[in-house]
Amino acid sequence: MIEKALPGAPALRIEQTTPLARTLHIVFFLTPALFYYMTACRTPGWVDATLIVSDVTRLTLSSWVDSHNLFNLLGYFWLKLFPIQDIHFHLVLLSALFGALSVYFIFRTVLELTSDVISAGIASLVLMVSHSLWWHSTMLEVYTLNSAILAVIFFSLARYERSGKPLYLYLAAFFFGLGCSNHVLMGLLVLAFLAVLIYSIIRRHPHVGKYLAIAALCFLLGLGLYLFLFIRDMRDELLRQTGGGHESLLGRAWQALRSTFDAATGGKFKQLMFTPGMPVALKRFWRINFFFMFFLNFPSPALAMGFYGLWAFWRKSSFRLTFVFFSAAILTLAVWSANYFVWDMFAFAQPVYVMFSIPVGLAAERLLRGPKALRLIFLILLAPILLLPGFTYAGLPVWYHDKGFLKGYFESYPPFSWTAHTWAPVEYIINPNKRSYDKVERYADAVFAVLPHGAHFLNSDSRSDYPLRYYYRDLYHVRTDIVHHSLYSPFLGVDEAKGVAVELKQQLDRGEPVFTASILYPEKVVLDQLFLLNDPSRSLETIQGLSTEEYTSSFPGVDFEKIVLFDAEQIWIYRLTPKRPT
């Protein structure tokens, strides 16, 4: 039996085994599942979406920070259920399934905390239409698996605290291990579990030692996949090392451990965390961005409800252990994600938004058992709480085109220009309703129609390299004749750019067709080096100071032909041809 609601609460109290209870559980799973299915993207996505397709179909498993092993493994077997057509869409459905499970287990968690189906339903529906979870449930990403695991952990802890059955504590530990096998950020929850342990010791829980030992074993069981891959990669790193004549096996093993651990915890990406020496204005932008995204996820009175619900959560003395875990987890993940200065901060902060929906449900419980006038006001606000997000997400890309705050804000995003003349990041990132989004497919068709046989195409991950190369070429064998010169935007170095520039010069000298997706960053870094190869007398600083028109008109030995793919949307590529002698 769900515990009795507080006096005055118009709670719907039901036994867990009644037909009504089972029906409501089905409703609060099927509703988000159907919602995400109806708004899911039917065609390939930009950036990491098709990289994930490649990792799943090739079953890429490693301890490297970007290898989302649990998702790749589940996705690999999930695809066995479907025909080979529309692989991207079928994996989007898997993301949608995990998103629906996230909503459902938040419903179960708030139900444990409040015994109020109405409050639990409000919390789950607010989460369902929150930006980050909605977007990641309708576009291919791995993060809804994180949120589903996190929701199960919260449900398990709340059920453990209400029932006193240690089985649920062990389940929480096991799913914590599974989460770490999917994404390194889930490892930060160790601080929340440590807070629970300290709290239990302070409260002198009689079985803390026994529970800790069994929970640790359950965690290791869930972590088993990742541990196997880490040990395998460490062994491979050890075998790659020559060691030298004076270095001991122990010393080489230590170096292999350090190298593997560095790669597993971020590698180069750690340069983007808590970045020292970052200009004050840029750091201020990222700080504002974090709070802006909080509003973006809850653009309604639900935001205020969440903060009110934090106090309501603290007041629930019978769920003190769950509150301790919640407080430590949301603080840790908020600090970490707020200091990860990359453009997909909204993805890394997703666990924060998922957790925030729990106090939204607790606030709903308080409001629904308040005075009649307050309940009436809350019920009137309920419709905009659930409808405003969709209106806001659909409207922001339109409002962005009006010069003003939004345009200035989005264009202040450091990597905003990396996609210029290929795809519109505001439209793609802000609106999670992807049912009719087909820009990748349209772009690919247009590019393939323009590029001649054997063309060389300079491109980057931030533009269209991943879908053209990983999806169309590797998976469906479309235009396998194209030679892709691929750049990785975040860490493009001069030495790498010089190497690509030498290749392009050789191909131009041979009269082969050469194209570039853009003459802006990051492709411009390579083109600058090509400029210097053709005219060593010029300095890099001088080249970088040229306007676009000056740059193309004065480029030594090369003419740039703009090939417009979609005029109204300002989408184009360039063909590079040797200049004719005058």
C-alpha positions in Angstrom: 0.0 0.0 0.0 1.3 3.5 -0.8 1.7 5.4 2.4 -1.1 7.7 3.4 -1.0 11.2 2.0 -0.7 14.2 4.4 -4.0 15.6 5.7 -5.7 17.9 3.4 -4.0 16.5 0.3 -6.4 15.6 -2.5 -4.1 12.7 -3.3 -5.2 9.7 -5.3 -4.3 6.9 -2.9 -4.3 3.5 -4.5 -2.9 0.0 -3.8 0.0 -0.9 -6.0 -1.8 -4.1 -7.1 -5.1 -2.7 -8.2 -6.1 -2.5 -11.8 -6.2 1.3 -11.6 -2.6 1.4 -10.3 -1.3 -0.8 -13.1 -3.2 1.3 -15.6 -1.7 4.5 -14.4 1.8 3.0 -14.5 1.2 2.0 -18.1 -0.2 5.5 -18.9 2.8 7.3 -17.5 5.1 5.1 -19.6 3.2 5.0 -22.9 2.4 8.8 -22.8 6.1 9.9 -23.1 6.9 6.9 -25.4 4.2 8.0 -27.8 5.0 11.7 -27.5 8.7 11.0 -28.3 7.8 8.7 -31.2 5.5 11.3 -32.7 8.2 14.0 -32.5 11.3 11.9 -33.3 13.6 12.7 -36.2 13.0 10.5 -39.2 16.2 11.4 -41.1 19.9 11.6 -40.1 21.2 14.3 -37.8 24.3 16.5 -37.7 27.4 16.2 -35.6 27.5 13.2 -33.2 24.3 11.6 -34.4 25.8 9.6 -37.3 29.0 9.1 -35.4 27.0 7.2 -32.8 25.4 5.1 -35.7 28.9 4.2 -36.8 30.0 3.2 -33.2 26.9 1.1 -32.7 27.0 -0.7 -36.0 30.7 -1.4 -35.6 30.2 -2.3 -31.9 32.9 0.1 -30.8 33.8 -0.7 -27.2 36.7 0.9 -25.3 37.6 2.8 -22.1 38.0 6.0 -24.1 35.8 8.8 -22.7 33.7 9.0 -25.9 33.0 5.3 -26.1 29.5 4.9 -24.7 29.8 1.2 -24.3 26.5 0.3 -22.7 24.5 2.3 -25.3 26.7 0.8 -28.1 26.1 -2.7 -26.9 22.4 -2.3 -26.4 22.0 -0.5 -29.7 23.8 -3.2 -31.5 21.4 -5.9 -30.4 18.4 -3.4 -30.7 19.1 -3.1 -34.4 18.8 -6.8 -34.8 15.0 -6.3 -34.4 14.8 -4.0 -37.4 15.6 -4.1 -41.2 18.7 -2.3 -42.3 16.7 0.6 -43.8 16.6 3.8 -41.6 19.1 2.6 -39.1 19.4 6.2 -37.7 15.7 6.4 -37.1 15.6 3.0 -35.4 18.4 4.1 -33.0 16.5 7.3 -32.4 13.6 5.1 -31.2 16.0 3.5 -28.7 16.9 7.0 -27.4 13.1 7.7 -27.2 12.6 4.4 -25.2 15.2 5.4 -22.7 13.7 8.9 -22.5 10.3 7.4 -21.8 11.8 5.2 -19.1 13.4 8.3 -17.5 9.9 9.9 -17.3 8.3 6.8 -16.0 10.9 6.2 -13.2 10.7 9.8 -12.1 6.9 9.2 -11.9 7.7 6.2 -9.7 10.2 8.1 -7.6 7.8 11.0 -6.8 5.1 8.5 -6.1 7.3 6.9 -3.5 8.0 10.3 -2.0 4.5 11.7 -2.0 2.0 8.8 -2.3 0.2 11.2 -4.7 -0.4 10.1 -8.2 -1.4 13.6 -9.3 1.9 15.1 -8.1 3.9 12.3 -9.5 2.2 12.7 -12.9 2.8 16.4 -12.9 6.6 15.9 -12.2 6.8 13.3 -15.0 5.0 15.4 -17.6 7.1 18.5 -16.8 10.2 16.3 -17.3 8.8 14.9 -20.5 8.6 18.3 -22.1 11.8 19.7 -20.6 14.2 20.7 -23.4 17.2 18.4 -22.8 15.3 15.2 -22.3 12.9 15.9 -25.1 15.6 16.8 -27.6 17.8 13.8 -26.7 14.7 11.5 -27.0 13.9 12.7 -30.5 17.5 12.9 -31.9 20.1 10.2 -31.7 22.2 10.6 -28.6 23.4 8.4 -25.7 22.3 10.7 -22.8 18.8 9.4 -22.3 20.3 6.1 -21.2 22.1 8.1 -18.5 18.9 9.8 -17.4 17.0 6.5 -17.4 19.7 4.9 -15.1 19.7 8.0 -12.9 15.9 7.8 -12.5 16.1 4.1 -11.6 18.7 4.9 -9.0 16.5 7.6 -7.4 13.5 5.2 -7.5 15.5 2.5 -5.8 16.8 4.7 -3.0 13.3 6.1 -2.3 11.8 2.6 -2.3 14.6 1.4 0.0 14.0 4.2 2.4 10.2 3.7 2.4 10.3 -0.1 2.6 13.5 -0.7 4.5 14.4 -3.6 2.1 18.1 -3.6 1.3 17.5 -5.1 -2.1 16.6 -1.7 -3.5 19.9 -0.2 -2.1 21.8 -3.0 -3.9 19.8 -2.2 -7.1 20.9 1.4 -6.8 24.5 0.4 -6.5 24.2 -2.0 -9.5 22.7 0.7 -11.7 25.4 3.1 -10.7 27.9 0.7 -12.1 25.9 0.3 -15.3 25.8 4.1 -15.6 29.6 4.3 -15.4 29.8 1.7 -18.2 27.8 4.2 -20.4 29.3 7.6 -19.6 32.1 8.9 -17.4 30.0 11.7 -16.0 27.9 9.1 -14.1 31.1 8.3 -12.1 30.5 11.7 -10.4 27.7 10.1 -8.5 30.3 8.5 -6.3 30.2 11.7 -4.2 26.5 11.3 -3.7 26.9 7.7 -2.6 29.7 8.8 -0.3 27.4 11.4 1.2 24.8 8.6 1.9 27.5 6.5 3.5 28.7 9.3 5.8 25.1 10.1 6.7 24.4 6.4 7.5 27.5 6.3 9.7 26.5 9.5 11.5 23.1 8.1 12.1 24.7 4.8 13.3 22.8 2.5 11.0 23.1 -0.9 12.5 23.9 -2.8 9.2 26.0 -0.1 7.4 29.0 -2.4 7.1 27.1 -5.4 5.7 25.1 -3.2 3.3 28.2 -1.4 2.1 30.0 -4.7 1.3 27.1 -6.1 -0.7 26.4 -2.8 -2.4 30.1 -2.6 -3.4 29.8 -6.0 -5.0 26.7 -5.0 -6.9 28.4 -1.9 -8.1 31.3 -3.9 -9.4 28.9 -6.3 -11.1 27.3 -3.3 -12.9 30.7 -1.9 -13.8 31.9 -5.3 -15.1 31.8 -4.3 -18.8 33.8 -1.1 -18.3 36.3 -2.8 -16.0 37.0 -5.5 -18.6 37.5 -2.8 -21.3 39.7 -0.7 -19.1 42.0 -3.6 -18.3 42.1 -4.7 -21.9 43.0 -1.2 -23.1 45.6 -0.8 -20.3 47.2 -4.1 -21.4 47.2 -3.0 -25.1 48.9 0.3 -24.0 51.5 -1.7 -22.0 52.3 -3.8 -25.1 52.7 -0.7 -27.3 55.4 0.7 -25.0 58.9 -0.1 -25.9 59.9 0.5 -22.3 63.6 1.3 -22.9 66.6 -0.5 -21.5 66.4 1.0 -18.1 62.6 1.1 -17.4 61.2 -1.6 -15.3 58.0 -3.5 -16.0 56.4 -1.8 -13.0 57.3 1.6 -14.4 55.8 0.7 -17.8 52.7 -0.6 -16.1 52.4 2.6 -14.2 52.7 4.7 -17.4 50.1 2.5 -19.1 47.7 2.9 -16.2 48.2 6.7 -16.2 47.7 6.9 -20.0 44.6 4.7 -20.0 43.1 6.6 -17.0 43.8 9.9 -18.7 42.0 8.8 -21.9 39.1 7.4 -19.8 38.6 10.6 -17.9 38.6 13.1 -20.8 42.0 13.2 -22.4 42.2 16.5 -24.5 38.6 17.3 -23.4 39.9 18.2 -19.9 41.3 21.4 -21.5 37.7 22.5 -21.7 36.9 21.9 -18.0 37.5 24.7 -15.4 39.6 26.3 -18.2 42.4 28.4 -16.6 43.3 31.7 -18.2 39.9 32.0 -20.0 39.0 35.7 -20.7 36.6 37.0 -18.1 33.9 37.9 -20.7 34.0 34.5 -22.2 33.7 32.8 -18.8 30.8 35.1 -17.9 29.1 34.0 -21.1 29.3 30.4 -20.1 28.1 31.1 -16.6 25.0 32.9 -18.0 24.6 30.1 -20.6 24.2 27.5 -17.8 21.4 29.5 -16.1 19.8 30.3 -19.5 19.6 26.6 -20.2 17.9 26.1 -16.8 15.2 28.4 -18.0 15.2 26.7 -21.4 14.4 23.4 -19.8 11.7 24.8 -17.6 10.3 27.9 -19.3 7.2 28.1 -17.2 6.1 28.3 -13.5 7.6 24.8 -13.1 11.0 26.5 -12.6 9.8 28.4 -9.5 8.0 25.2 -8.4 11.3 23.3 -8.5 13.1 25.7 -6.2 10.1 25.7 -3.8 10.1 21.9 -4.0 13.7 21.8 -2.7 12.5 23.2 0.6 9.6 20.7 0.5 12.1 17.8 -0.1 14.2 18.9 2.9 11.0 18.9 5.1 10.4 15.2 4.3 12.2 13.8 7.3 11.1 10.2 6.4 13.2 10.4 3.2 16.3 12.1 4.6 18.7 9.6 3.0 17.2 10.2 -0.4 17.4 13.9 0.1 21.1 13.6 1.1 21.8 11.7 -2.1 19.8 14.2 -4.2 21.5 17.2 -2.7 25.0 15.8 -3.2 24.3 14.6 -6.7 22.6 17.7 -8.1 25.3 20.0 -6.6 28.2 17.9 -7.9 26.7 17.5 -11.4 25.7 21.2 -11.6 29.2 22.4 -10.7 30.8 20.0 -13.1 28.5 20.8 -16.1 28.6 24.5 -15.4 32.3 24.4 -15.8 32.5 22.3 -19.0 32.9 25.1 -21.5 31.7 23.4 -24.7 28.7 24.0 -26.9 26.8 20.8 -25.8 26.8 21.9 -22.2 23.0 21.3 -22.4 23.7 17.6 -22.9 26.2 17.2 -20.0 23.8 19.1 -17.7 20.9 16.8 -18.5 21.1 14.8 -15.2 20.6 18.1 -13.4 17.4 18.8 -15.2 16.1 15.3 -14.7 16.8 15.5 -10.9 15.2 19.0 -10.8 11.8 17.4 -11.9 11.7 15.6 -8.5 11.2 18.8 -6.4 8.7 20.0 -9.0 6.6 17.0 -8.0 7.1 17.7 -4.3 6.0 21.3 -4.8 2.9 20.1 -6.7 2.1 18.0 -3.6 2.4 21.0 -1.3 0.3 23.2 -3.6 -2.4 20.6 -4.1 -2.9 20.2 -0.3 -2.9 24.0 0.3 -5.9 26.3 0.6 -8.6 25.9 -2.0 -7.8 29.2 -3.7 -4.1 28.2 -4.0 -5.1 24.8 -5.5 -7.4 26.6 -8.0 -4.6 28.9 -9.1 -2.2 26.0 -9.4 -4.7 24.0 -11.6 -5.2 27.1 -13.8 -1.4 27.3 -14.2 -1.1 23.6 -15.0 -1.9 24.0 -18.7 0.7 26.6 -19.4 3.3 24.6 -17.4 2.9 21.8 -19.8 2.2 23.8 -23.0 4.6 26.7 -22.7 7.8 24.6 -23.4 6.6 23.4 -26.8 5.5 26.9 -27.8 8.8 28.4 -26.6 11.0 25.8 -28.3 9.2 26.2 -31.6 9.3 30.0 -31.3 12.9 30.6 -30.4 14.4 29.8 -33.8 11.9 32.3 -35.3 12.5 35.0 -32.7 16.2 34.5 -33.2 16.0 36.0 -36.7 14.7 39.3 -35.2 17.7 41.4 -34.3 17.9 41.7 -30.6 18.9 39.9 -27.4 18.4 36.4 -28.7 20.4 36.9 -31.9 23.2 38.5 -30.0 23.1 35.8 -27.3 23.3 32.8 -29.7 25.9 34.4 -31.9 28.0 34.9 -28.8 28.3 31.2 -28.6 32.0 30.6 -29.4 31.5 27.7 -32.0 28.4 29.2 -33.5 30.1 30.1 -36.8 31.6 26.6 -37.2 28.3 25.5 -38.9 27.8 28.6 -41.0 26.5 28.1 -44.6 25.8 24.4 -43.8 23.1 24.2 -41.1 21.4 26.4 -38.7 22.3 25.5 -35.1 19.5 27.4 -33.4 16.8 25.6 -35.4 18.5 22.2 -34.9 19.4 22.5 -31.2 16.5 24.5 -29.8 13.5 22.8 -31.3 13.2 19.2 -30.0 10.2 18.5 -32.3 12.2 16.8 -35.1 9.4 15.0 -36.9 9.7 16.9 -40.1 13.4 17.8 -39.8 15.2 16.7 -43.1 18.0 19.2 -43.5 20.8 16.6 -43.4 19.1 14.5 -46.1 18.5 17.5 -48.3 22.1 18.8 -47.9 23.5 15.4 -48.7 21.4 15.0 -51.8 22.5 18.5 -53.0 26.2 17.9 -52.3 26.2 14.5 -54.0 24.5 16.1 -57.1 27.3 18.7 -57.3 30.5 16.7 -56.6 31.9 15.0 -59.7 33.4 11.5 -59.6 36.5 11.2 -57.5 36.1 14.7 -55.9 38.1 15.7 -52.9 36.0 17.4 -50.2 37.5 19.4 -47.3 35.0 19.1 -44.5 34.7 19.1 -40.7 32.8 17.3 -37.9 31.0 20.6 -37.1 29.6 20.8 -40.6 28.7 17.7 -42.6 31.6 15.3 -42.4 30.0 12.8 -40.1 26.8 12.2 -41.9 28.4 12.2 -45.4 31.2 9.9 -44.4 30.0 7.7 -41.5 26.4 7.4 -42.6 26.0 7.7 -46.4 29.4 6.4 -47.4 30.3 3.8 -44.8 26.9 2.5 -43.9 24.9 2.7 -47.2 27.8 2.9 -49.7 26.6 6.2 -51.3 29.2 8.1 -53.2 32.1 5.9 -52.1 34.2 7.6 -54.8 34.5 10.9 -52.9 37.7 11.5 -51.0 36.9 13.1 -47.6 39.5 15.3 -46.0 38.1 15.4 -42.5 38.9 17.9 -39.8 38.0 17.8 -36.1 37.0 21.3 -35.0 37.8 21.5 -31.3 41.4 20.5 -31.5 42.6 21.4 -35.0 46.3 22.1 -34.9 48.6 23.9 -37.4 50.7 20.7 -38.1 47.6 18.7 -39.0 46.4 21.6 -41.2 49.7 21.8 -43.0 49.5 18.1 -43.9 46.0 18.5 -45.3 47.1 21.6 -47.2 50.0 19.7 -48.9 47.5 17.0 -50.0 45.1 19.6 -51.5 47.9 21.3 -53.3 49.1 18.1 -54.9 45.5 17.3 -56.0 45.1 20.8 -57.5 48.4 20.5 -59.3 47.2 17.2 -60.8 44.0 18.8 -62.0 41.7 16.8 -59.7 38.4 18.3 -58.5 38.8 19.9 -55.1 35.9 21.3 -53.0 35.6 22.8 -49.5 32.5 22.9 -47.3 33.4 26.4 -46.2 36.1 29.1 -46.2 35.5 29.8 -42.5 36.9 28.0 -39.5 37.9 25.2 -39.3 38.3 24.6 -43.0 40.0 28.1 -43.2 42.9 26.8 -41.0 43.8 24.4 -43.8 43.2 27.0 -46.6 45.5 29.5 -44.8 48.3 26.9 -45.0 47.5 26.3 -48.7 47.7 30.1 -49.1 51.2 30.1 -47.5 52.3 27.1 -49.6 51.5 29.1 -52.8 52.9 32.4 -51.5 55.5 31.9 -48.7 56.2 35.7 -48.7 52.8 36.4 -47.0 52.5 36.1 -43.2 49.7 34.2 -41.5 48.7 37.3 -39.6 48.2 39.2 -42.8 46.1 36.4 -44.3 43.9 36.1 -41.3 43.2 39.9 -41.4 41.8 39.8 -44.9 38.0 40.1 -45.5 36.3 37.1 -47.1 36.2 38.9 -50.5 39.9 40.0 -50.3 40.8 36.5 -49.2 39.3 34.7 -52.1 40.3 37.3 -54.7 43.9 37.5 -53.7 44.4 33.7 -53.0 47.5 32.8 -54.9 47.1 30.2 -57.7 43.5 29.3 -56.8 40.1 30.5 -57.8 37.1 30.0 -55.6 33.7 29.2 -57.2 30.8 29.5 -54.9 28.2 26.7 -55.5 24.9 27.7 -54.0 22.9 24.7 -52.7 20.0 26.5 -51.1 19.9 30.2 -51.7 17.2 31.3 -49.3 18.9 29.4 -46.5 22.4 30.7 -47.4 23.9 27.2 -47.8 26.8 26.7 -50.2 30.1 25.1 -50.8 33.2 26.1 -52.8 35.1 24.6 -55.7 38.8 25.3 -55.8 40.4 25.5 -59.3 43.9 26.5 -60.4 44.0 30.0 -61.7 44.5 30.4 -65.4 47.6 32.3 -66.5 46.8 35.9 -67.4 
